[in-house]
Amino acid sequence: MIEITDKITVDENDIEYNAVRSAGPGGQNVNKVSTAIQIHFDIDKIENMTDAMRARLVLLAGSKLNKENCIVIKAQDQRTQERNKENALNRLIELIKKAAVEPKKRKPKKRSKASHQKRLNEKKKQSDKKKSRKLNLDKE
C-alpha cells in the first residue's frame, strides 16, 4: 500500500507499469532498449477519496486522463527503467496529493471608507477632465 495522505491510500497492485521505447535522440540505445515507463492507474481504485477530491483530480490530470478514467503518465527522462518507474510513481503520488488538498476560499475584503471616497473623487476628477474637453470642442 502506498500512503498518499493519512486517509488516502493506493494499492500498488492497482498500478500497471509498461516498459516502452523512449522518444528522441539517444543513439543505438534508444532503438534497442525499452527504458521509458508508462503508468496506467484507474482513479476509481483510490480508497477514501471524496467526490470533491475526485473532481479536483480529474481537473488536475487533464490530458493525462483517458476515457476509461485511467491516469496515464509516461516517464522517459532517465536512462534506466528503475529511475523512470520511480519518477512516474512520484509524479502520480504528487498529482493525487495535490488533488487531496482543498483550496482556500477567497474572502472578499471590505474597502475602507477613505479608499472608497478616494476612488469616487478620482472618478469625478476624470469625469470633469473629459467634460472640460467636450466644452472646449463646442466653443471652437
ROSESE-76036 format. One line per 2 residues: number of its first residue (from 1); for each residue z, x, y of C-alpha. Coordinates in nm, 3 decimals. Last residue first. Example, Ala and Ser with C-alpha at 12.3 -4.5 7.8 and 13.67 -1.06 7.14 Angstrom:
<atoms>
2> 0.714/1.367/-0.106 ~ 0.780/1.230/-0.450 .
</atoms>
This chain:
<atoms>
140> -3.144/-1.446/7.615 ~ -2.833/-1.662/7.660 .
138> -2.858/-1.813/7.308 ~ -2.860/-1.467/7.148 .
136> -2.539/-1.365/7.325 ~ -2.369/-1.686/7.205 .
134> -2.463/-1.605/6.846 ~ -2.323/-1.255/6.876 .
132> -1.999/-1.395/7.019 ~ -1.972/-1.632/6.724 .
130> -2.007/-1.338/6.481 ~ -1.723/-1.146/6.646 .
128> -1.508/-1.459/6.666 ~ -1.549/-1.516/6.291 .
126> -1.458/-1.156/6.214 ~ -1.140/-1.184/6.424 .
124> -1.051/-1.517/6.263 ~ -1.094/-1.367/5.916 .
122> -0.880/-1.068/6.011 ~ -0.611/-1.301/6.150 .
120> -0.614/-1.506/5.828 ~ -0.569/-1.192/5.617 .
118> -0.285/-1.070/5.840 ~ -0.112/-1.409/5.807 .
116> -0.128/-1.391/5.428 ~ -0.006/-1.029/5.432 .
114> 0.287/-1.125/5.655 ~ 0.376/-1.434/5.450 .
112> 0.396/-1.222/5.135 ~ 0.143/-1.292/4.864 .
110> 0.268/-1.427/4.533 ~ 0.174/-1.216/4.234 .
108> -0.012/-1.358/3.936 ~ 0.146/-1.253/3.607 .
106> -0.114/-1.131/3.364 ~ -0.026/-1.181/3.001 .
104> 0.038/-0.867/2.800 ~ -0.197/-0.813/2.507 .
102> -0.057/-0.878/2.159 ~ -0.067/-0.564/1.948 .
100> -0.184/-0.638/1.593 ~ -0.551/-0.600/1.688 .
98> -0.493/-0.240/1.799 ~ -0.312/-0.166/1.473 .
96> -0.605/-0.310/1.274 ~ -0.855/-0.086/1.456 .
94> -0.626/0.216/1.425 ~ -0.597/0.160/1.047 .
92> -0.976/0.134/1.010 ~ -1.031/0.452/1.217 .
90> -0.771/0.636/1.006 ~ -0.949/0.526/0.687 .
88> -1.285/0.647/0.819 ~ -1.140/0.988/0.915 .
86> -0.964/1.030/0.580 ~ -1.283/0.948/0.392 .
84> -1.481/1.183/0.618 ~ -1.229/1.460/0.552 .
82> -1.246/1.407/0.176 ~ -1.626/1.376/0.169 .
80> -1.668/1.717/0.329 ~ -1.873/1.842/0.626 .
78> -1.710/1.621/0.888 ~ -1.872/1.384/1.138 .
76> -2.013/1.139/0.883 ~ -1.776/0.842/0.890 .
74> -1.920/0.494/0.845 ~ -1.703/0.186/0.900 .
72> -1.795/-0.156/0.761 ~ -1.549/-0.439/0.831 .
70> -1.608/-0.726/0.594 ~ -1.609/-1.091/0.704 .
68> -1.909/-1.164/0.474 ~ -2.143/-1.184/0.776 .
66> -2.071/-0.824/0.880 ~ -1.805/-0.681/1.110 .
64> -1.870/-0.333/1.253 ~ -2.081/-0.495/1.528 .
62> -1.770/-0.633/1.697 ~ -1.458/-0.498/1.526 .
60> -1.247/-0.558/1.837 ~ -1.346/-0.925/1.864 .
58> -1.289/-0.993/1.492 ~ -0.958/-0.807/1.508 .
56> -0.848/-1.015/1.809 ~ -0.925/-1.336/1.614 .
54> -0.730/-1.206/1.312 ~ -0.434/-1.123/1.535 .
52> -0.438/-1.475/1.679 ~ -0.466/-1.626/1.330 .
50> -0.160/-1.434/1.214 ~ -0.173/-1.140/0.973 .
48> 0.093/-1.128/0.701 ~ -0.129/-0.954/0.441 .
46> -0.478/-0.829/0.521 ~ -0.715/-0.946/0.246 .
44> -0.911/-1.179/0.476 ~ -1.032/-0.874/0.669 .
42> -1.252/-0.765/0.377 ~ -1.290/-0.386/0.388 .
40> -1.604/-0.182/0.327 ~ -1.569/0.189/0.405 .
38> -1.877/0.409/0.422 ~ -1.837/0.782/0.363 .
36> -2.077/1.062/0.459 ~ -2.085/1.367/0.233 .
34> -2.365/1.273/-0.004 ~ -2.503/1.619/-0.085 .
32> -2.864/1.727/-0.133 ~ -3.060/1.641/0.181 .
30> -2.781/1.712/0.430 ~ -2.700/2.045/0.263 .
28> -3.056/2.171/0.291 ~ -3.046/2.183/0.670 .
26> -2.786/1.989/0.863 ~ -2.962/1.778/1.122 .
24> -2.918/1.401/1.142 ~ -2.795/1.137/0.902 .
22> -2.534/1.185/0.633 ~ -2.604/1.083/0.276 .
20> -2.385/0.813/0.129 ~ -2.049/0.806/-0.052 .
18> -1.914/0.452/-0.083 ~ -1.545/0.358/-0.047 .
16> -1.415/0.005/-0.106 ~ -1.078/-0.085/0.042 .
14> -0.900/-0.367/-0.141 ~ -0.743/-0.120/-0.387 .
12> -0.558/0.047/-0.098 ~ -0.363/-0.275/-0.037 .
10> -0.316/-0.336/0.334 ~ 0.017/-0.405/0.502 .
8> 0.128/-0.588/0.814 ~ 0.498/-0.652/0.879 .
6> 0.640/-0.311/0.981 ~ 0.298/-0.210/1.112 .
4> -0.009/-0.072/0.935 ~ 0.162/0.012/0.606 .
2> -0.091/0.120/0.346 ~ 0.000/0.000/0.000 .
</atoms>
